[in-house]
Amino acid sequence: MDGPSNRNSSPRLADLAQLVRLPAALSVPGDVLAGAAASAGTPSPRILGTMASSVALYWAGMALNDYADATVDAVERPERPVPSGRVARRTALATACGLTAAGLGLAALTGGRRALGVALPLTGLVWAYDLGLKSTAAGPAAMAGARACNVLAGAEPGRRASALPAALLVGAHTYTVTALSRHEISGAPREVPAATLAGSTATAVAAAALPGLRGHGRTARTGAALGALAYLASYGTAQARAAREPSATNVRNAVGTGIMSLMPLQAALTAGGGSTGLAGILAAAHPLARRLARKVSPT
């Protein structure tokens, strides 16, 4: 007999939006912009296709996550679409497969074999994480690698090495969020949020320092510093709260804040690469993303 996770073969759009964590996708285009700014200063028109590909792959990973975690979520997250019966488990898998195909197809159309050279490893890391690595010691590194690949996807072909510092910083941030996410249900030992706070502080300092190390002008340095401060004000504050009282609620809030606080970090990196106008758009979009995340949880 089918369980609750297999009942609904025609889910509502709102349920699918929750399945793929729709608003959290606003944290994705900034990865691509940061990579483009680091490698070229001004992104080329192909960047729109790369963003669309990255968003599709992100949504695919969210749907696959809920497919893989259906049994665990029935106990720990019964309100999610699959265990609650609002989305059938097979629908979650079909959604993940369809979005993966769309993401890879968009990458191929946008950048051909060179784009697939980044999109395929990114996809492999996401699927490996969801289907096996999540509960292992390699889990945070897999997610960090996927986000780093997303930054490299935005870099101009032949100039990806110049985007490596930005990719490493986005990966470092993602590592901290993933490490925290392991404690969303039962709370964390106090040293976990303390360690991730130290890591995100180092990430912010490095992001602020990067344009100066590359010899960029005052505007780029100022934009990077402001973005780094906004990043710490948001994510750092949430982690500090979790370090003081590492309850499940505070840890979960820190994880959700960390997902959306990637945007000011991306703004810092984009400004540091010389694209201060695009960095301003990312910074301005962050409050909107946070409001939307209150309606559809990013975790």
N, C-alpha and C positions, 0 to 999 in steps of 0.2 A: 504493500500500500504506500502511496506517496505521502511523504511527510509535509509539514507546513511549507517547507522551502520549495515544493514542487507544485503548489496548488494553482497559482495565478499565471496563466499563459498569456494574458493581455494586461500587462501592468499599465498604470497611469503614467503620464509624462512626469508628474511630480515624483513618483516612485523611482523612475529611471534617473531623474536628476539627483536624487539622494544616493542611488546606487553608484553613480560615477563621481559623486562629490562635486557637482557642477560648478559652484563658485570657486572651488580650490584651483580650478584651471586658470584662474586669473594670475596665479603665481608662476605660470609656465612661460608665457611669452618673454618675460624679463630675462630668463636664462639666455634665450636666443639673442636678445638685444645686447646683453652684456658680452657675449662672445663676438658679435658683430662689431661692437664698438672697440673691443680690445684689438681686433685684427685689422679693422679698416677705418675706424673713426666714424664714418657715415655708412649705415647699412644700405645694401643694394635692394632693389625691389623684390628679389627672390626671398627676402626675409619673411614675407607674409605667408608664403607656402610652407616655409620651414616652421613657422609658428603654428600653423594649422596642423601640420604633421605631429609636432610635439604635443599639442593639446589632445589630439586623438589618441596618441600613445599613453598619455597620462590617464585619460578616462578609461582606456582599456585596462590599465593596471589596477584602477580602483574597482572595476567590475570583476576582474579576475580575483582580486583580493577577497571580495565577498563570496565568490564561488568557492574558493579554496577554504575559507574560514566558516562555512555554513554551520558545521557541527559545533565548533567552538563558540560562534556567535549566538547559537541557540541558548547557550548558558550565560555568556558574558555580555552580549549585545543583542538581546531579543527584539529590540526596537528597530533594528536594521531591516532593509527591504526583504532580504532573502529569508532569514529565520522567522520574520513576522508573517510570511506567506504572501506579501504584496508583490514580490517578484520571484518567479520560479528560478530555482538554481540553474536549470538548463538555459534559461533566458540570460542569466548573468554570464554564463560561459559563452553563449552565442554573441552577446554584446561585446565581450572582451575580444573574441576572435574577429568580429566585424570591424571594430575600431582599430585593432592591430593592423588588419589588412589595409584599412583606409590610411592609417598613419604611414605605413611603409610605402603605399602607393603614392601618397603626396610627396614623400621624400624623394622617390624615384623621379617623379614628374618635375620636381623643383630643382634637384641637383644631380640627378643621374647616379652613376656608380659611386661617385665621391660622397654624395649625401647618404647613400645606403651604407657606406663604409662606417658611418657613425650611427645611423638609425638602427641597423641590425644588432650591433653590440648593446645598444641601449635597450632594445626590445628583449634581447636575451637576458639581460640583467633583471629587468622587471619581471619576466615570467619565472626566472629562476628564484627570485626572491619570494614571489607569491606562492609558488608551488613547492618550495622546499627549504630555502635559505632563511626565511623569516625568523624562525625560532632558533637559529644557530648563531654562533659567534660571528659568522660572515655576513649576517643580515644587514647591519648598519653600513658596512662597507659596500655591499651590493647596491643599496639605495643611493649611497654617496656617489658611486660610480655612474649610476644611471643619470643623476642630475648633472654630474660633470660632463657626461656625453651630450646632454642637452645644451650646455653652454658651447661646447665644441661644434655642435651642429650649426650654430649661428655664425661661426667664424668663416671668413672667406677661404675657399679652397687654396691650399698652398701656404696659408698663413695661420694655420691652427696652433702652431707652437706659441704664437704671441697671445693666444687666448688661454693658455694653460694656467697662468696664475689665477685668473677669474674662475676657471673651471674648478681649480683646487679649493678655492674659498667657498664656492657654492656647495661643493662636495662636503667640505668640513662642516658647514652649517647643517646640511642634510643628515650627516652622521649624528649630530647632537639630537636632532628631532627624532630620528629613528631609535636612538638609544633610549630616549625618554619614553617613546611610545610603548615600549615593552612593559611599562609600569602603569598604564592608564587604568587598569582594572583594580589592582590591589594596592596602589601606592608604591613609592620608591624608597629605598634607603636614602638617607639624607645626602650621602656623598654623590649620588648619581646626578641630581640637578645641580649640585655644587660644581661637579666636574664639567657638565655641559655648559654651565654659565661661564666657567673659565675658558672653555673652548670657543664660545661665541664672542666673548670679549676679545680674545686673540684674533678671531676672524674680523671683527670690526676694526681693530687697530691696523691690521694688515690691509684691509680694503681702503682705509683712509690714507695709508702711507703709499699705496701703489702708484698713484699718478706722480707723486714727487720723485719716486725712484725711477720713473720712466721719463722724467724731464718735462712733464706737461705743465701748462701754465696755471695761473692762480685760479681761474674759473673752474678748471677741472679739479684742482685740489680742494677748493671750497665745496663744490658739489659732492665730491666723494666723502668729505668730512661730515657734511650735513646728513647724507644718506646713512653713514655709519652710525651717527648719533641717534637718528630715528630708529634704526634697527635695534640698537641696544636699549633705547627707551621702551620699545615694545616687547621684544623677545626677552631681553635681559631682565626687565621688571617681572615678567611672568615666571621666569626661572628662579629669580631671587625669592619670590613668594613660595614657590614649590620647595626651595631649599630650606626655608624657615619652617614650613609645614608641608611635608611631602605626602599629603593625602592623595587619593586617587583623583579627586576633583581638581586639585591644584595642578597635578601632573597632567591631567587631560587638558586643562586650560592652557598649560604651557605648550603642549604639543600643537593644539589648534592655533595658538598665537604664533608658534614657530613656523608653521606652514605658511601663514599669510605674511609673516614678517620677513620672509624671503624677498618680498617686493622692495622694501627700502634698501636691503643689501644689494639687490640687483640695480637699484637706482644709483647707489654709490659706485658700483663697478662700471655702470654705463657712463656716468659722469666722468669717472676717472679715465675712461677711454676716449673722452673728448666729445661725447654726444650728450651735452647737458640738457638740450631741449627734450630729448626722449627720456632722459633721466627724470626730468620734471613731470612728465606724463605718468611715469611709473609711480613716483612719489604721490602724485595727486590721486591715483587710482587706488592706493592702499586703503584709505578710509572707506571707500565704497566696497572694496573686497571684504573688509572686516564686517561691515553691516550685512552684506549678503551671507557671510559665514554664520551669522547668528540665526539665519533662516534655514540654511542647509549646512549641517556640520561638515567641516573639512576632514574630520577624522573618522 
